[in-house]
Amino acid sequence: MATIEEQLLEQIKHYDTIIIHRHQRPDPDAYGSQLGLKALLKASFPEKNIYAVGKAVPGLSWMSDDEHFMDDIPDKTYRNALVIMVDTANAPRIDDQRWQNGLETIKIDHHPNDDAYADWQWVKEGHSATSTMIYEFYEVLKNQGLVMTAEAARLLYIGILGDTGHFMYSMDKETFRVVSELFGYNFDYESIHHNMATISENAAKLSGYVLQNLTLLPSGLAYIVLTKELVKQFDLGEAGTSFVVSLPSKIDRVKAWAIFEEQDEGNYRVRLRSRTIVINKIANQFEGGGHPMASGAWAQTSEDIDRLLHVLDKSLVATYGVE
């Protein structure tokens, strides 16, 4: 019987048009797996029309030399297309809902498969990154026509680096094995680390504000609420605030943390991280989800913020007590 990877390759070979989607508000793994898969398939099947769609995020535009690295395609392109969604657990989070207009759909992901929305599904829950899976897809099938390039390897490496937190969150043998294979391709590692590790002067000032104003509870829960007005004062341009999410981890007593950022609509995007307790089930209660130690959620009101903090604090106290 054919493996799932072989079945997916057969679908890819069958279609002349392939459209690749990922989740809204993309992180490096969303971009890395999407653009890495596109580069892999274009090198393997140059005769096919292969597109990567979704809103471009300026803060990650350095990942591509092409200023317009997201493809703008008309609705009719979907009529006879295979649509592949990467790194997206739930259908509502897919960037560009036209994915439903494809003739057939594939889901490639490493989050819990709570929403089995595609015709074909290849899900490896708990895997370090979807970008890791894309390389493994190539590796298993390289004798059946798949071609890896330095550009595809570069993009997949960025995705792995992003989702593992520079290997802080995932340190398993398979991840490092894949990375060692990617190092066999000729791309500029130093520029990647520079772009991912450095921030602007204004971003550094916001970082200082976050560390000075973080609330740390006796349970080891840390949190901060960033209002629209506050973020605007730091004039971050299009860079966004994702760089602050790792800051609480620098404090030794912090066991879990939440960053609340007010949106234009008045609600709050929540970035959740943990060293200890599982938080994705908690995130599920607040319109979110993700990995056991790294998730996202939403708080519609200040009352929701209080409720979420209470649940996190209670979970930490139940597990460790109060120091």
Residue pairs with C-beta under 8 A, 6 or more apart in sequence:
2 10
3 140
4 120
4 122
5 122
5 136
5 137
5 140
5 141
6 140
6 141
6 144
7 120
8 106
8 108
8 120
8 122
8 137
9 141
9 144
9 145
9 146
11 82
11 104
11 106
11 120
12 18
12 41
12 45
12 82
13 45
13 145
14 82
15 48
15 80
15 81
15 82
15 103
15 104
16 47
16 48
16 49
16 80
17 48
17 49
17 50
17 51
17 77
17 80
17 81
17 82
18 41
18 48
18 49
18 50
18 51
18 81
18 82
18 83
18 84
19 50
19 51
19 52
19 53
19 73
19 77
19 78
19 81
19 82
19 83
19 84
19 99
19 102
20 34
20 37
20 38
20 50
20 51
20 52
20 53
20 83
20 84
20 85
20 86
21 34
21 53
21 54
21 83
21 84
21 85
21 86
21 88
21 94
21 95
21 96
21 99
22 30
22 31
22 33
22 34
22 54
22 85
22 86
22 87
22 88
22 94
22 95
23 30
23 87
23 88
23 89
23 93
23 94
23 95
24 54
24 55
24 93
24 94
24 95
25 57
26 34
26 54
26 57
26 60
26 95
27 162
27 163
27 242
28 60
28 63
28 158
28 159
28 161
28 162
28 163
28 196
29 87
29 129
29 130
29 131
29 159
29 160
29 162
29 163
30 86
30 87
30 88
30 130
30 159
31 57
31 60
31 63
31 155
31 158
31 159
32 63
32 129
32 130
32 131
32 155
32 156
32 157
32 158
32 159
32 160
32 162
33 86
33 87
33 108
33 129
33 130
33 131
33 133
33 134
33 156
33 159
34 52
34 54
34 86
34 87
35 52
35 63
35 64
35 69
35 155
36 131
36 134
36 135
36 152
36 153
36 155
36 156
36 159
37 84
37 86
37 108
37 134
37 152
38 50
38 51
38 52
39 149
39 151
39 152
39 155
40 134
40 138
40 146
40 147
40 148
40 149
40 152
41 48
41 50
42 48
42 50
43 147
43 148
43 149
43 152
44 145
44 146
44 147
45 145
49 77
51 71
51 73
51 77
52 69
52 70
52 71
53 70
53 71
53 72
53 73
53 95
53 96
53 98
54 70
54 95
54 96
55 70
55 95
55 96
56 68
56 69
56 70
57 240
58 237
58 238
58 239
59 238
59 239
59 240
59 242
61 67
61 69
62 195
63 69
63 155
63 158
75 98
75 101
78 98
78 99
78 101
78 102
78 103
79 101
79 103
80 103
81 102
81 103
82 102
82 103
82 104
82 105
82 106
83 99
83 101
83 102
83 104
83 105
83 106
84 105
84 106
84 107
84 108
85 94
85 99
85 105
85 106
85 107
85 108
85 109
85 117
85 118
86 108
86 109
86 130
86 134
87 108
87 109
87 110
87 111
87 130
88 94
88 107
88 109
88 111
89 109
89 111
89 112
89 113
89 114
89 115
89 289
89 290
90 114
90 115
90 117
90 289
91 115
91 117
99 105
104 119
104 120
105 117
105 118
105 119
105 120
106 118
106 119
106 120
106 121
106 122
107 116
107 117
107 118
107 120
107 121
107 122
107 123
108 122
108 123
108 130
108 133
108 134
108 137
109 121
109 122
109 123
109 124
109 130
110 123
110 124
110 125
110 126
110 127
110 128
110 129
110 130
110 132
110 133
111 123
111 125
111 289
111 290
111 291
112 125
112 280
112 289
113 121
113 123
113 125
114 284
114 289
122 133
122 137
124 133
126 291
126 292
127 133
127 174
128 160
128 163
128 164
128 169
128 170
128 172
128 174
128 175
129 159
129 160
129 162
129 163
129 164
129 170
129 175
130 159
130 163
131 155
131 156
131 157
131 158
131 159
131 160
131 163
132 156
132 159
132 160
132 174
132 175
132 178
134 156
134 159
135 148
135 153
135 156
135 178
135 181
135 182
136 178
137 146
138 146
138 148
138 152
139 181
142 148
148 185
149 185
150 185
150 186
150 187
151 187
153 182
153 184
153 185
153 187
154 185
154 187
154 188
154 192
156 182
157 179
157 182
157 187
157 189
157 192
158 192
158 196
160 175
160 178
160 179
160 182
161 167
161 192
161 193
161 196
162 196
163 169
163 170
164 170
164 171
164 175
165 246
165 294
166 196
166 197
167 175
167 176
168 249
169 291
169 293
169 294
183 189
199 207
199 239
199 243
200 236
200 237
200 239
202 234
202 235
202 236
203 234
203 236
203 239
203 243
205 234
206 231
206 234
206 236
206 241
206 244
207 243
207 244
207 247
209 230
209 234
210 224
210 226
210 244
210 247
210 259
211 247
211 250
213 224
214 222
214 223
214 224
214 247
214 248
214 251
214 257
215 222
215 223
215 224
216 222
216 251
216 253
216 254
217 313
218 322
218 323
219 255
219 313
219 316
219 317
219 320
219 322
219 323
220 253
220 254
220 255
220 256
220 276
220 316
220 320
220 323
221 254
221 255
221 256
221 257
221 258
221 309
221 312
221 313
221 316
222 248
222 251
222 254
222 256
222 257
222 258
223 257
223 258
223 259
223 260
223 309
224 259
224 260
225 260
225 262
225 268
225 305
226 241
226 244
226 259
226 260
226 261
226 262
227 262
228 262
228 263
228 264
231 241
231 261
231 262
241 259
241 261
242 271
244 259
245 259
245 271
245 273
246 273
248 254
248 257
248 259
248 273
249 257
249 273
249 275
253 323
254 275
255 274
255 275
255 276
255 277
255 316
255 320
256 272
256 273
256 274
256 275
256 276
256 277
256 279
256 312
256 316
257 272
257 273
257 274
258 270
258 271
258 272
258 273
258 308
258 309
258 312
259 270
259 271
260 268
260 269
260 270
260 299
260 305
261 268
261 269
261 270
261 271
262 268
263 269
267 298
267 299
267 300
267 301
268 298
268 299
268 300
268 304
268 305
269 296
269 298
270 283
270 286
270 288
270 296
270 297
270 298
270 299
270 308
271 296
272 279
272 282
272 283
272 288
272 290
272 294
272 295
272 296
272 297
272 312
273 279
273 293
273 294
273 295
274 292
274 293
274 294
275 293
276 316
276 319
276 320
277 312
277 315
277 316
277 319
278 292
278 293
279 290
279 292
279 293
279 294
279 295
279 312
280 289
280 290
280 291
280 292
280 295
282 295
282 297
282 308
282 311
282 312
282 315
283 289
283 290
283 295
283 296
283 297
285 311
286 297
286 298
286 299
286 304
286 307
286 308
287 297
287 298
288 295
288 296
288 297
288 298
289 295
289 296
289 297
290 296
297 308
298 304
299 305
299 307
299 308
